[in-house]
């Protein structure tokens, strides 16, 4: 078994995973995750460690086994696994996945901003373009009386168009804010969970480590 794949966590009142139970020792037991295998080792606890009702010193276990520390504390191995620090390889893969998160955010941000600019231009041009076009069409093909009707219709269309464009333009800041909020949640250090903000992924890669917890990404060039 590769040592890089072997991770351990001590459980107890003062262990890596703290348990507040009167019958659990300060450093009660050690859980060892070695690849897909899980082992539990009692650390000379006062009240013992039990697997499926049997007192043990060290034993290979599975997620379906019932593990009791002391007299009654039930240890959830699946939940405990989530407390482990990520392996170097898992951390590297999680960091690599952030590249796509950053790229998707950048693309969607530009898309929303472009839509906003287009609708703003439409909003500004409607009052000038639509009345003129309708007047030309009405006068040319339908005569003077129809031109009056066309003028009235053009005003209605213009107002409706402005309202439509204005409502969509007003939504742009909200969409951008929602996009950024989700991005900041997703674009964070896989280890310490602190947000990277809008730092470019390539900049982080060149720096080679998290600016907060200092854990190295170990990206091979």
C-alpha positions in Angstrom: 0.0 0.0 0.0 1.4 3.4 -1.0 1.9 5.6 2.2 0.4 8.5 0.3 -2.9 6.7 0.4 -2.8 6.0 4.1 -4.5 8.4 6.3 -5.2 8.3 10.1 -7.4 10.1 12.5 -7.4 9.8 16.3 -10.8 9.9 18.1 -11.3 10.8 21.7 -11.9 13.8 24.0 -8.8 15.5 22.8 -8.2 13.6 19.5 -8.4 14.9 15.9 -12.1 14.0 16.0 -13.4 15.2 19.4 -16.0 13.2 21.3 -17.7 14.5 24.4 -18.6 11.3 26.2 -17.8 10.4 29.9 -16.7 6.9 28.9 -14.5 7.9 26.0 -10.8 8.4 26.8 -8.7 11.5 25.8 -7.1 9.5 23.0 -9.4 6.6 22.6 -8.8 4.9 19.3 -7.1 5.4 15.9 -8.9 5.0 12.6 -6.7 4.1 9.7 -8.0 4.6 6.1 -5.6 2.7 3.7 -7.1 3.0 0.3 -10.4 1.1 0.4 -9.5 -0.7 3.7 -10.4 0.6 7.1 -8.7 -0.4 10.4 -9.4 0.6 14.0 -6.9 0.4 16.7 -7.6 0.9 20.4 -5.1 3.3 22.1 -5.2 1.6 25.5 -8.5 3.3 26.3 -9.9 2.9 29.8 -13.3 1.5 28.7 -12.3 -0.3 25.5 -13.3 -0.4 21.8 -15.8 -2.9 20.5 -16.6 -4.1 17.0 -19.9 -5.9 16.6 -20.0 -6.5 20.4 -16.4 -7.9 20.6 -13.6 -6.1 22.5 -10.7 -5.5 20.1 -7.2 -4.1 20.1 -6.8 -3.7 16.3 -9.2 -4.9 13.6 -10.1 -4.4 10.0 -13.6 -3.1 9.7 -16.2 -2.1 7.2 -18.9 0.6 7.1 -21.5 -1.9 8.0 -19.8 -2.9 11.3 -21.1 -1.5 14.6 -18.3 0.2 16.5 -18.8 1.2 20.1 -16.3 3.4 22.0 -16.5 3.0 25.8 -19.9 2.0 26.9 -22.3 3.5 24.4 -20.8 5.9 21.9 -21.5 4.6 18.3 -18.8 5.7 15.9 -19.9 6.5 12.3 -17.0 5.6 10.0 -18.6 7.1 7.0 -19.1 10.5 8.7 -15.6 10.2 10.2 -14.1 9.8 6.8 -15.3 13.3 5.9 -13.1 14.7 8.7 -9.9 13.5 7.1 -7.7 15.8 5.2 -7.7 15.2 1.4 -4.9 13.0 0.1 -2.4 14.8 -2.2 -3.8 13.2 -5.3 -7.4 14.0 -4.3 -6.4 17.6 -3.6 -4.6 17.9 -6.9 -7.6 16.6 -8.8 -9.9 18.9 -6.9 -7.7 21.9 -7.8 -7.6 20.9 -11.4 -11.4 20.8 -11.5 -11.4 24.5 -10.4 -10.0 25.5 -13.8 -13.4 24.6 -15.4 -15.3 26.4 -12.7 -13.3 29.6 -13.4 -13.6 29.3 -17.1 -17.4 28.7 -17.0 -17.8 31.7 -14.7 -15.8 34.0 -17.0 -17.7 32.9 -20.1 -21.1 33.3 -18.4 -20.2 36.7 -17.0 -19.2 37.9 -20.4 -22.4 36.5 -21.9 -24.6 38.3 -19.4 -22.8 41.5 -19.8 -23.0 41.3 -23.6 -26.8 40.7 -23.4 -27.1 43.7 -21.2 -25.2 45.9 -23.6 -27.3 44.7 -26.5 -30.6 45.3 -24.7 -29.4 48.7 -23.6 -28.7 49.7 -27.2 -32.1 48.4 -28.2 -33.7 50.4 -25.5 -32.0 53.6 -26.7 -32.7 53.0 -30.4 -36.4 52.0 -30.2 -37.6 55.6 -29.7 -35.8 56.7 -32.8 -36.1 53.8 -35.2 -39.6 52.4 -34.8 -41.7 55.6 -35.3 -39.7 56.6 -38.4 -40.1 53.2 -40.0 -43.8 53.0 -39.4 -44.4 56.5 -40.7 -42.5 55.8 -43.9 -44.4 52.5 -44.4 -47.8 54.1 -43.6 -47.4 57.2 -45.8 -46.0 55.3 -48.7 -48.5 52.5 -48.9 -51.6 53.6 -47.0 -51.9 57.4 -47.4 -52.2 60.2 -44.9 -55.1 58.9 -42.7 -53.4 55.6 -42.3 -50.2 57.4 -41.4 -52.0 58.9 -38.3 -53.0 55.4 -37.2 -49.5 54.2 -37.9 -48.1 57.0 -35.8 -50.3 56.0 -32.9 -49.4 52.4 -33.3 -45.7 53.2 -33.4 -46.0 55.0 -30.1 -47.6 52.0 -28.5 -45.0 49.6 -29.9 -42.2 52.0 -28.8 -43.5 52.2 -25.2 -43.9 48.4 -25.0 -40.4 47.9 -26.4 -38.9 50.3 -24.0 -40.6 48.6 -21.0 -39.5 45.2 -22.2 -35.9 46.2 -22.7 -35.8 48.2 -19.4 -37.1 45.2 -17.4 -34.5 42.9 -18.9 -31.7 45.4 -18.4 -32.7 45.8 -14.8 -32.2 42.1 -14.2 -28.6 42.1 -15.4 -27.0 43.2 -12.0 -29.1 40.6 -10.2 -28.1 37.9 -12.6 -24.4 38.9 -12.2 -24.7 39.0 -8.4 -26.2 35.5 -8.3 -23.6 34.2 -10.7 -20.8 35.6 -8.6 -22.2 34.3 -5.4 -22.4 30.8 -6.7 -18.9 31.1 -8.2 -17.3 32.2 -5.0 -18.9 29.3 -3.2 -17.6 26.8 -5.8 -14.2 28.4 -6.4 -12.5 27.8 -3.1 -9.5 25.8 -1.8 -10.4 22.1 -1.6 -8.4 21.9 1.6 -9.2 24.9 3.8 -12.5 25.9 1.9 -11.5 29.6 1.8 -12.6 31.4 -1.3 -10.1 32.4 -4.0 -12.2 35.3 -5.1 -11.8 36.1 -8.7 -8.1 35.3 -8.9 -7.4 33.7 -12.3 -6.9 29.9 -12.0 -3.6 30.2 -14.0 -2.3 32.6 -11.4 -3.0 30.2 -8.6 -1.4 27.3 -10.6 1.8 29.4 -11.1 1.9 30.2 -7.4 1.7 26.5 -6.7 -0.1 26.6 -3.4 -3.2 27.9 -1.6 -2.5 31.5 -0.4 -4.3 30.7 2.9 -3.4 27.2 4.1 -0.2 27.1 2.0 -1.0 23.5 0.8 0.8 22.8 -2.4 -1.2 21.9 -5.5 1.7 19.8 -7.0 0.7 20.3 -10.6 3.2 18.6 -12.9 4.2 20.7 -15.9 
